[in-house]
């Protein structure tokens, strides 16, 4: 159940219980007082009645009843006079007098008891007159009971209204109270979405206020931390870019020197020939590594731009394979697939994937270009495959699944290919099964 | 061949090895490490081609390129790092004929230089072409528009000639790269686009509304009305 509803209900319960307790308490106090008053006034009347009784009794019970009738109203009379029963009306009679009261009166005492007769409420007060007479007066308490019932209803209604009001007030209060919570959850969400400058308004000095302050401190700390981290990362990337850049000039000289050297290897004395060959090959490796590093750092700094034109993906794949002399080792199933993209980047991706397959996959390299909704290039081989634990890291920089596989690569080829694919709004997927082969798919 | 190349490159090692490589390829090389000196030396001439690094002390390669183009249509090959490719575009817009990215292998540089030089040597003798108010004389390397000489670089001239020889045929950028720049595989198509822009600037009445060299969207270019 949402907190808001629970709070509302708790509030209603608290108000309801206390209001009900108050109502019940006051009802009983009022009831007790009214009943006591009723007894007292009835007793007073009864004593007066008893006091004047001997005077009239000598003239008979009818005279007595008549006198009572005259003197006052509001009670019925019944009695036993010298063993004979009499009463002022059919609804009141000695038989209706509770036995306990009769016994009390028989012992010569004044007593009272409440008794319901035919749906009417009576307070029966009885007392002796001399030795031979017992008189019972039936005072109606219908009015009293009616008042009490009215009071009960009013109190119950009052409690009900209070509970309803408490419900409204509780809901309102809960909403008011929980508004900061809602705001905080919105803020946390936008923080999670990367809006690190999100802050909560700190209003009031209540717990929510101090909480909002803590939240803001946390967000500020987070923002600083992330800013520090990305500054560090930027520095790191800057450094990589600078290193690659600074390496370029000596590397250009090296590459030139090596290519001059390469032309004269045959005329070298045998003992320096092999070192020269190695030197030339290693300069080539270094060149590739520095070029890849520079390319990666260009991606990192967001300097790369797409040069879009109409490209036939199938023709591009064919040209790529032909240009690199892989025709003998690669089977092509290339449809004509036209799209608007950057042919230079596509060529790099395809060359990288096919190059990997030719180098590592060995046999049965197949390049398939087609369209299944979106254009794709699929490069598959039946080589040794890649172990599953390496698959998720394949596109990471310098990740080498297998020291033996790293061969002549720089460890950046797939990372660059993936960056290129991403820049073109596509991605490269990999499937591999050890023993079965490997399949890279460029989807655009 | 014994053509004379002016090599402008500030790094001594690159300068020396490139000089060596070019000399071994049969060129005469004058190597200079500074932009201002290079311009002075260029004016003393004569050279057949300039190889120009973009980043140079005192006067950068682009400024040198601009200065040379102001006085001459001599072939220029730019040297540039891949990370400075936007400079290359500026260089091409200033009239450089081609570029090579660092690090480069010497055979690559030699091949580029030879390709540019081949453009400025006459091909098989053929008759003058007259089209769209232009008089193109392949043998004399001259273009006249309305009786007046138009100064074109070798690259611009070769581009115009290839297009004008077969009017109304649509040339893809790849084909033009092959015919004009001698790239057999995936050259930079910006070479074509920039050269077409420059050529239009020189021969069109209104370069913004070209009539002679028209763009065929998504394919390439063609000469004359379709």
Contacts between the chains, C-beta under 8 A, distances in Angstrom:
chain1	res1	chain2	res2	distance
A	241	B	83	7.9
A	245	B	81	7.3
A	245	B	83	6.6
A	248	B	81	5.4
A	248	B	102	5.8
A	248	B	103	6.5
A	249	B	11	5.0
A	249	B	13	8.0
A	249	B	14	6.8
A	249	B	102	7.6
A	250	B	13	6.9
A	251	B	102	7.9
A	251	B	103	4.8
A	252	B	11	7.3
A	252	B	14	5.1
A	252	B	102	4.4
A	252	B	103	4.0
A	252	B	104	6.8
A	253	B	11	6.5
A	253	B	13	3.5
A	253	B	14	4.6
A	253	B	17	5.6
A	254	B	103	7.5
A	255	B	103	4.2
A	255	B	104	6.8
A	255	B	105	5.8
A	256	B	14	6.4
A	256	B	17	3.8
A	256	B	18	5.8
A	256	B	21	6.0
A	256	B	103	7.8
A	256	B	104	7.4
A	256	B	105	7.3
A	256	B	106	5.3
A	257	B	13	7.7
A	257	B	17	4.9
A	259	B	21	7.1
A	259	B	105	4.3
A	259	B	106	4.4
A	259	B	107	6.3
A	260	B	17	6.3
A	260	B	20	5.9
A	260	B	21	5.5
A	260	B	24	7.1
A	260	B	106	6.1
A	263	B	24	7.4
A	287	B	103	5.4
A	290	B	103	7.5
A	291	B	82	7.3
A	291	B	103	7.6
A	294	B	81	7.7
A	294	B	82	6.2
A	294	B	83	6.0
A	295	B	82	7.5
A	298	B	82	7.8
A	298	B	83	6.2
A	303	B	83	7.3
A	307	B	189	7.6
A	307	B	190	7.6
A	309	B	189	7.2
A	309	B	218	7.1
A	310	B	218	4.4
A	310	B	219	7.5
A	319	B	185	7.3
A	319	B	186	7.6
A	323	B	185	4.8
A	323	B	186	7.3
A	343	B	186	7.6
A	344	B	186	6.9
A	344	B	188	7.9
A	347	B	186	6.2
